[in-house]
Amino acid sequence: MPQAKPHGFPNESSPTSWTNWIRHGFGVWALVDKMSGVLLGQCGLNHLPPGDEIEVLYLLERACWGQGLATEAAAAALRCGFDELSLERIVGITLAGNAASQRVLEKVGLRYEKDARFFDCDCRYYACDRPKRTASPDPAQALRRPGSETFPSLER
Ligand SMILES: CC(C)(COP(=O)(O)OP(=O)(O)OC[C@H]1O[C@@H](n2cnc3c(N)ncnc32)[C@H](O)[C@@H]1OP(=O)(O)O)[C@@H](O)C(=O)NCCC(=O)NCCS
C-alpha cells in the first residue's frame, strides 16, 4: 500500500501519516476486512500542506472500488474528526479529473468550494464545517447539515 502518496498525485510529497500521528495524535488508519483480515486500503485525517487545514483522504486497492467502502470510511473519519477531535472544519482535495473521489466527498457532505493547486496539480477543493448541534435528542438529527444527507451508517 503506497504510504508516501496518499492522494495518488504524481508529484506528491507530504508529511507521512506517522508524522501526523506523532505530532497531533491522529492520522490515517488501515482499512481491514473484518472477516478475512485483508488490508483493503487506508483512510483518515491529515494536515494538508502547506497550511494548517485538516483533510480527509482515502485510497483503496483497485479490487475494492465501487462497493461504497471509501464513502463508508470517509464518513467514519469525519465523525471522528468532528465528534472525537472537535475539529471545526475538514477539507478534501482531489485531482481535477478524479470524479469518483469528488463523488465520495460530496456523498459524505463536503461541498465544492474552488479550484486550487496542490502538489503542483490542478485540484478541486471541498470543505465541510462542523455540524451544528441542536437540542434534538436524535443523534442522526444532530449530524444532519443543511443541504446534505446524514453521514451514512457504518452498519452493513
Ligand atoms: C476514489 C476511490 C477512493 C473511490 O473508492 P470507492 O470505494 O470505489 O468509492 P465509493 O464506492 O464509496 O463511491 C464512489 C462513487 O463514485 C462514483 N464514480 C465512480 N467512478 C466514477 C466516474 N468515473 N465518474 C463519476 N462518478 C464515479 C460511483 O458511482 C460512486 O458514487 P455513487 O455511490 O453515487 O454511485 C478509489 O477509486 C481509489 O482509491 N482511487 C485511487 C486513489 C484516489 O484517487 N484517492 C482519492 C485521492 S483524492
The ligand as an SDF file (V2000), in Angstrom:
LIG
                    3D

 48 50  0  0  0  0  0  0  0  0999 V2000
  -11.5180    7.2960   -5.2870 C   0  0  0  0  0  0  0  0  0  0  0  0
  -11.6810    5.9680   -4.5620 C   0  0  0  0  0  0  0  0  0  0  0  0
  -11.1690    6.1050   -3.1490 C   0  0  0  0  0  0  0  0  0  0  0  0
  -13.1770    5.6110   -4.5510 C   0  0  0  0  0  0  0  0  0  0  0  0
  -13.3370    4.4150   -3.7810 O   0  0  0  0  0  0  0  0  0  0  0  0
  -14.7050    3.5770   -3.8340 P   0  0  0  0  0  0  0  0  0  0  0  0
  -14.7140    2.6790   -2.6490 O   0  0  0  0  0  0  0  0  0  0  0  0
  -14.8350    2.9670   -5.1760 O   0  0  0  0  0  0  0  0  0  0  0  0
  -15.7920    4.7240   -3.6520 O   0  0  0  0  0  0  0  0  0  0  0  0
  -17.3380    4.5120   -3.3360 P   0  0  0  0  0  0  0  0  0  0  0  0
  -17.7750    3.2020   -3.8970 O   0  0  0  0  0  0  0  0  0  0  0  0
  -17.5720    4.7760   -1.8880 O   0  0  0  0  0  0  0  0  0  0  0  0
  -18.0260    5.7070   -4.1410 O   0  0  0  0  0  0  0  0  0  0  0  0
  -17.6030    6.0160   -5.4460 C   0  0  0  0  0  0  0  0  0  0  0  0
  -18.6430    6.9120   -6.0990 C   0  0  0  0  0  0  0  0  0  0  0  0
  -18.0630    7.4890   -7.2700 O   0  0  0  0  0  0  0  0  0  0  0  0
  -18.8400    7.1370   -8.3900 C   0  0  0  0  0  0  0  0  0  0  0  0
  -17.9300    7.0060   -9.5110 N   0  0  0  0  0  0  0  0  0  0  0  0
  -17.0080    6.0420   -9.7270 C   0  0  0  0  0  0  0  0  0  0  0  0
  -16.3730    6.3020  -10.8660 N   0  0  0  0  0  0  0  0  0  0  0  0
  -16.8780    7.4480  -11.3630 C   0  0  0  0  0  0  0  0  0  0  0  0
  -16.6230    8.2240  -12.5150 C   0  0  0  0  0  0  0  0  0  0  0  0
  -15.6830    7.8810  -13.4100 N   0  0  0  0  0  0  0  0  0  0  0  0
  -17.3550    9.3630  -12.7170 N   0  0  0  0  0  0  0  0  0  0  0  0
  -18.3000    9.7310  -11.8370 C   0  0  0  0  0  0  0  0  0  0  0  0
  -18.5940    9.0290  -10.7090 N   0  0  0  0  0  0  0  0  0  0  0  0
  -17.8760    7.9120  -10.4950 C   0  0  0  0  0  0  0  0  0  0  0  0
  -19.5140    5.8380   -8.0090 C   0  0  0  0  0  0  0  0  0  0  0  0
  -20.6560    5.5800   -8.8250 O   0  0  0  0  0  0  0  0  0  0  0  0
  -19.8710    6.1590   -6.5560 C   0  0  0  0  0  0  0  0  0  0  0  0
  -20.9470    7.0560   -6.4570 O   0  0  0  0  0  0  0  0  0  0  0  0
  -22.4780    6.5350   -6.2000 P   0  0  0  0  0  0  0  0  0  0  0  0
  -22.4670    5.8040   -4.8880 O   0  0  0  0  0  0  0  0  0  0  0  0
  -23.2890    7.7810   -6.1610 O   0  0  0  0  0  0  0  0  0  0  0  0
  -22.8350    5.6240   -7.3270 O   0  0  0  0  0  0  0  0  0  0  0  0
  -10.9140    4.8250   -5.2650 C   0  0  0  0  0  0  0  0  0  0  0  0
  -11.2800    4.8500   -6.6180 O   0  0  0  0  0  0  0  0  0  0  0  0
   -9.4000    4.9690   -5.1390 C   0  0  0  0  0  0  0  0  0  0  0  0
   -8.7970    4.5170   -4.1810 O   0  0  0  0  0  0  0  0  0  0  0  0
   -8.7690    5.5960   -6.1300 N   0  0  0  0  0  0  0  0  0  0  0  0
   -7.3100    5.7880   -6.1230 C   0  0  0  0  0  0  0  0  0  0  0  0
   -6.8480    6.7520   -5.0370 C   0  0  0  0  0  0  0  0  0  0  0  0
   -7.6280    8.0290   -5.0420 C   0  0  0  0  0  0  0  0  0  0  0  0
   -7.9960    8.5700   -6.0910 O   0  0  0  0  0  0  0  0  0  0  0  0
   -7.8330    8.5190   -3.8260 N   0  0  0  0  0  0  0  0  0  0  0  0
   -8.5010    9.7740   -3.6260 C   0  0  0  0  0  0  0  0  0  0  0  0
   -7.4700   10.8380   -3.7040 C   0  0  0  0  0  0  0  0  0  0  0  0
   -8.2310   12.4340   -3.6540 S   0  0  0  0  0  0  0  0  0  0  0  0
  1  2  1  0
  2  3  1  0
  2  4  1  0
  2 36  1  0
  4  5  1  0
  5  6  1  0
  6  7  2  0
  6  8  1  0
  6  9  1  0
  9 10  1  0
 10 11  2  0
 10 12  1  0
 10 13  1  0
 13 14  1  0
 14 15  1  0
 15 16  1  0
 15 30  1  0
 16 17  1  0
 17 18  1  0
 17 28  1  0
 18 19  1  0
 18 27  1  0
 19 20  2  0
 20 21  1  0
 21 22  1  0
 21 27  2  0
 22 23  1  0
 22 24  2  0
 24 25  1  0
 25 26  2  0
 26 27  1  0
 28 29  1  0
 28 30  1  0
 30 31  1  0
 31 32  1  0
 32 33  2  0
 32 34  1  0
 32 35  1  0
 36 37  1  0
 36 38  1  0
 38 39  2  0
 38 40  1  0
 40 41  1  0
 41 42  1  0
 42 43  1  0
 43 44  2  0
 43 45  1  0
 45 46  1  0
 46 47  1  0
 47 48  1  0
M  END
$$$$
